[in-house]
Amino acid sequence: MIRLGSVIAEFEADFMTQFRHRLSFDQLRALSAMRDCRGPASPMMQLQCEGCDQQKLVPHSCGHRLCPHCQHHESQQWLERQIERLVPADYFLLTFTLPAELRGLAAAHADVVFDGLMRCAWETVHRFSQNDRQLQGTPGAIAVLHTHSRRLDFHPHVHLVVPAAAIDAAKQRWRRKRRGKNGTYLFNEKAMAKVFRAKMLAAIEAAGICLPASYPREWVAHCKSVGSGEKALIYLGRYLYRGVIREQDILACKDGRVSFRYRNAQTGKSEKRSLAGADFLWLILQHVLPKGFRRARNFGFLHANCKRLISLLHRLLKFDPSRFTPPRKERPAMLCPCCGSVMSIVRTRIRSTSPAFVAAPPLVAIAA
């Protein structure tokens, strides 16, 4: 497996020469974090054996949300929290895509455009739910922003996992869409795309951003049935905290080029893409989000503030979402190389200037 950190170390000089003028502070910070992740330059944590008092230093992970080597545990925790909010209804995966003509605005004004993308997608779903004859209430949604295609090109779009149900707060009613002969139908895709387009354009203009001279009249919105919802959540959680590429998919790094594989969405087959090393790094770093931006959000009755409401629904509807919880992958214990006992963390974030580096045994890296 080729580490992304080693790719950065090899091509960083060429990359900075070509792209330094285009990089934001957040992108520079991401580049540095992923380069040093679990390496000699990263901060260290001190471990102590519970059996023989042996001590050693191991490098910290960088913890950056674009790093494919980090935050597996955080991704699992997010998935477990969302599954706890599942309700007894048919679920749909809705996707709202920003057209190619507006992607330049998204790159230049990421915080404004991305926030508008998520907010306008939710407002569209909210409006359709209130106007729907069977729902007539406030829906719930779990929204995740993606900025990349399978080929890792810049392709901003937002996914919403939405149950075909709503709550009428005024009448204290819980309503679900009825199943027909062909299953459950949620909303019309073309109608949603029109409403989303109008809301998104209005949001961009309200932010004082000039629209391009031309942009398409017809935008894209998809609505796909996903059963009870847990598989769609697993799909979204896969890319939430672990960057845009798996290190297993980096196939080669030689002769000044990097090759990686991806799955073609049309054919379902794996394909290979090869780029110059500097271009590959730009392909990765263009997906760095503004600092503090929340790419996963809960709306409606699935908001974090509605835990009591969700618990009440589970009790009244006799629904237990724990049966959908995937097996938990526990973090492996760190074992002492001398006696094999479990080692515990006694100190973290030790810098190279610390005297602990002089007194401690040789460094040993461990897998997360």
Sequence and secondary structure as in RCSB ss.txt:
>XXXX:A:sequence
MIRLGSVIAEFEADFMTQFRHRLSFDQLRALSAMRDCRGPASPMMQLQCEGCDQQKLVPHSCGHRLCPHCQHHES
QQWLERQIERLVPADYFLLTFTLPAELRGLAAAHADVVFDGLMRCAWETVHRFSQNDRQLQGTPGAIAVLHTHSR
RLDFHPHVHLVVPAAAIDAAKQRWRRKRRGKNGTYLFNEKAMAKVFRAKMLAAIEAAGICLPASYPREWVAHCKS
VGSGEKALIYLGRYLYRGVIREQDILACKDGRVSFRYRNAQTGKSEKRSLAGADFLWLILQHVLPKGFRRARNFG
FLHANCKRLISLLHRLLKFDPSRFTPPRKERPAMLCPCCGSVMSIVRTRIRSTSPAFVAAPPLVAIAA
>XXXX:A:secstr
   HHHHHHHHHHHHHHHHGGG  HHHHHHHHHHHHTTSTTS EEEEEETTT  EEEEE     TT TTS HHHH
HHHHHHHHTT  SS EEEEEEE  GGGHHHHHHTHHHHHHHHHHHHHHHHHHHHHH TTT SB EEEEEEEEE T
T  EEEEEEEEEESEEEETTTTEEEE   BTTB     HHHHHHHHHHHHHHHHHHTT    S   SS EEEEEE
 TTSHHHHHHHHHTTSS SS GGGEEEEETTEEEEEEE TTT  EEEEEEEHHHHHHHHHTT   TT  SEEEEE
TTSGGGHHHHHHHHHHTT  GGGG          B TTT  BEEEEEEEE TTSTHHHHS        
